[in-house]
């Protein structure tokens, strides 16, 4: 495993997850969250250092897990199509939580399908990024 490339890839994926989540949740879905504000923490509370720390810890865990799995199992013989498939399958795995959440929490179906769609696109983007950025060690 190429540690330098791995660390750079984790950083790139972490930034991509954070930026895409801001675009998805902070911009695109924000009006829907406002219309269902009884389901969420108050904005001031969510923006407090305590909860933002948890949010970024989740982003970091996603970046580390995504990148480590790619590097350990897929990078050696990967093509761009492998990155796309990897990202899509990782995203679909993550979206199982979205479907389960809908079954047990009073989210709107519109929010759920937008989470599902945006999460799938986000996963594909991350798969392409990790394919482009992570470079395995070359054989000596």
MODELLER restraints for C-alpha pairs under 7 A, 6 or more apart:
rsr = mdl.restraints
at = mdl.atoms
rsr.add(forms.Gaussian(group=physical.xy_distance, feature=features.Distance(at['CA:1:A'], at['CA:71:A']), mean=6.83, stdev=0.5))
rsr.add(forms.Gaussian(group=physical.xy_distance, feature=features.Distance(at['CA:1:A'], at['CA:136:A']), mean=6.06, stdev=0.5))
rsr.add(forms.Gaussian(group=physical.xy_distance, feature=features.Distance(at['CA:1:A'], at['CA:137:A']), mean=6.19, stdev=0.5))
rsr.add(forms.Gaussian(group=physical.xy_distance, feature=features.Distance(at['CA:2:A'], at['CA:135:A']), mean=6.99, stdev=0.5))
rsr.add(forms.Gaussian(group=physical.xy_distance, feature=features.Distance(at['CA:2:A'], at['CA:136:A']), mean=5.37, stdev=0.5))
rsr.add(forms.Gaussian(group=physical.xy_distance, feature=features.Distance(at['CA:2:A'], at['CA:137:A']), mean=5.15, stdev=0.5))
rsr.add(forms.Gaussian(group=physical.xy_distance, feature=features.Distance(at['CA:5:A'], at['CA:134:A']), mean=5.37, stdev=0.5))
rsr.add(forms.Gaussian(group=physical.xy_distance, feature=features.Distance(at['CA:5:A'], at['CA:135:A']), mean=5.99, stdev=0.5))
rsr.add(forms.Gaussian(group=physical.xy_distance, feature=features.Distance(at['CA:6:A'], at['CA:134:A']), mean=6.08, stdev=0.5))
rsr.add(forms.Gaussian(group=physical.xy_distance, feature=features.Distance(at['CA:9:A'], at['CA:67:A']), mean=6.69, stdev=0.5))
rsr.add(forms.Gaussian(group=physical.xy_distance, feature=features.Distance(at['CA:9:A'], at['CA:130:A']), mean=6.17, stdev=0.5))
rsr.add(forms.Gaussian(group=physical.xy_distance, feature=features.Distance(at['CA:9:A'], at['CA:133:A']), mean=5.72, stdev=0.5))
rsr.add(forms.Gaussian(group=physical.xy_distance, feature=features.Distance(at['CA:9:A'], at['CA:134:A']), mean=5.58, stdev=0.5))
rsr.add(forms.Gaussian(group=physical.xy_distance, feature=features.Distance(at['CA:10:A'], at['CA:63:A']), mean=5.44, stdev=0.5))
rsr.add(forms.Gaussian(group=physical.xy_distance, feature=features.Distance(at['CA:10:A'], at['CA:64:A']), mean=5.63, stdev=0.5))
rsr.add(forms.Gaussian(group=physical.xy_distance, feature=features.Distance(at['CA:10:A'], at['CA:67:A']), mean=5.90, stdev=0.5))
rsr.add(forms.Gaussian(group=physical.xy_distance, feature=features.Distance(at['CA:13:A'], at['CA:63:A']), mean=5.30, stdev=0.5))
rsr.add(forms.Gaussian(group=physical.xy_distance, feature=features.Distance(at['CA:13:A'], at['CA:126:A']), mean=6.39, stdev=0.5))
rsr.add(forms.Gaussian(group=physical.xy_distance, feature=features.Distance(at['CA:14:A'], at['CA:59:A']), mean=6.08, stdev=0.5))
rsr.add(forms.Gaussian(group=physical.xy_distance, feature=features.Distance(at['CA:14:A'], at['CA:60:A']), mean=5.73, stdev=0.5))
rsr.add(forms.Gaussian(group=physical.xy_distance, feature=features.Distance(at['CA:14:A'], at['CA:63:A']), mean=4.98, stdev=0.5))
rsr.add(forms.Gaussian(group=physical.xy_distance, feature=features.Distance(at['CA:17:A'], at['CA:59:A']), mean=6.38, stdev=0.5))
rsr.add(forms.Gaussian(group=physical.xy_distance, feature=features.Distance(at['CA:18:A'], at['CA:59:A']), mean=6.55, stdev=0.5))
rsr.add(forms.Gaussian(group=physical.xy_distance, feature=features.Distance(at['CA:46:A'], at['CA:52:A']), mean=6.62, stdev=0.5))
rsr.add(forms.Gaussian(group=physical.xy_distance, feature=features.Distance(at['CA:67:A'], at['CA:130:A']), mean=6.67, stdev=0.5))
rsr.add(forms.Gaussian(group=physical.xy_distance, feature=features.Distance(at['CA:75:A'], at['CA:136:A']), mean=6.47, stdev=0.5))
rsr.add(forms.Gaussian(group=physical.xy_distance, feature=features.Distance(at['CA:76:A'], at['CA:136:A']), mean=6.12, stdev=0.5))
rsr.add(forms.Gaussian(group=physical.xy_distance, feature=features.Distance(at['CA:80:A'], at['CA:128:A']), mean=6.68, stdev=0.5))
rsr.add(forms.Gaussian(group=physical.xy_distance, feature=features.Distance(at['CA:80:A'], at['CA:131:A']), mean=6.57, stdev=0.5))
rsr.add(forms.Gaussian(group=physical.xy_distance, feature=features.Distance(at['CA:83:A'], at['CA:127:A']), mean=4.44, stdev=0.5))
rsr.add(forms.Gaussian(group=physical.xy_distance, feature=features.Distance(at['CA:83:A'], at['CA:128:A']), mean=5.02, stdev=0.5))
rsr.add(forms.Gaussian(group=physical.xy_distance, feature=features.Distance(at['CA:83:A'], at['CA:131:A']), mean=5.34, stdev=0.5))
rsr.add(forms.Gaussian(group=physical.xy_distance, feature=features.Distance(at['CA:84:A'], at['CA:124:A']), mean=5.15, stdev=0.5))
rsr.add(forms.Gaussian(group=physical.xy_distance, feature=features.Distance(at['CA:84:A'], at['CA:127:A']), mean=5.31, stdev=0.5))
rsr.add(forms.Gaussian(group=physical.xy_distance, feature=features.Distance(at['CA:84:A'], at['CA:128:A']), mean=5.73, stdev=0.5))
rsr.add(forms.Gaussian(group=physical.xy_distance, feature=features.Distance(at['CA:86:A'], at['CA:127:A']), mean=5.90, stdev=0.5))
rsr.add(forms.Gaussian(group=physical.xy_distance, feature=features.Distance(at['CA:87:A'], at['CA:123:A']), mean=4.45, stdev=0.5))
rsr.add(forms.Gaussian(group=physical.xy_distance, feature=features.Distance(at['CA:87:A'], at['CA:124:A']), mean=4.28, stdev=0.5))
rsr.add(forms.Gaussian(group=physical.xy_distance, feature=features.Distance(at['CA:87:A'], at['CA:125:A']), mean=6.99, stdev=0.5))
rsr.add(forms.Gaussian(group=physical.xy_distance, feature=features.Distance(at['CA:87:A'], at['CA:126:A']), mean=6.00, stdev=0.5))
rsr.add(forms.Gaussian(group=physical.xy_distance, feature=features.Distance(at['CA:87:A'], at['CA:127:A']), mean=4.02, stdev=0.5))
rsr.add(forms.Gaussian(group=physical.xy_distance, feature=features.Distance(at['CA:88:A'], at['CA:120:A']), mean=5.98, stdev=0.5))
rsr.add(forms.Gaussian(group=physical.xy_distance, feature=features.Distance(at['CA:88:A'], at['CA:123:A']), mean=5.41, stdev=0.5))
rsr.add(forms.Gaussian(group=physical.xy_distance, feature=features.Distance(at['CA:88:A'], at['CA:124:A']), mean=5.01, stdev=0.5))
rsr.add(forms.Gaussian(group=physical.xy_distance, feature=features.Distance(at['CA:90:A'], at['CA:123:A']), mean=6.54, stdev=0.5))
rsr.add(forms.Gaussian(group=physical.xy_distance, feature=features.Distance(at['CA:91:A'], at['CA:119:A']), mean=6.09, stdev=0.5))
rsr.add(forms.Gaussian(group=physical.xy_distance, feature=features.Distance(at['CA:91:A'], at['CA:120:A']), mean=5.06, stdev=0.5))
rsr.add(forms.Gaussian(group=physical.xy_distance, feature=features.Distance(at['CA:91:A'], at['CA:123:A']), mean=4.77, stdev=0.5))
rsr.add(forms.Gaussian(group=physical.xy_distance, feature=features.Distance(at['CA:92:A'], at['CA:120:A']), mean=6.39, stdev=0.5))
rsr.add(forms.Gaussian(group=physical.xy_distance, feature=features.Distance(at['CA:95:A'], at['CA:116:A']), mean=5.97, stdev=0.5))
rsr.add(forms.Gaussian(group=physical.xy_distance, feature=features.Distance(at['CA:98:A'], at['CA:112:A']), mean=6.51, stdev=0.5))
rsr.add(forms.Gaussian(group=physical.xy_distance, feature=features.Distance(at['CA:98:A'], at['CA:116:A']), mean=6.84, stdev=0.5))
rsr.add(forms.Gaussian(group=physical.xy_distance, feature=features.Distance(at['CA:102:A'], at['CA:112:A']), mean=6.80, stdev=0.5))
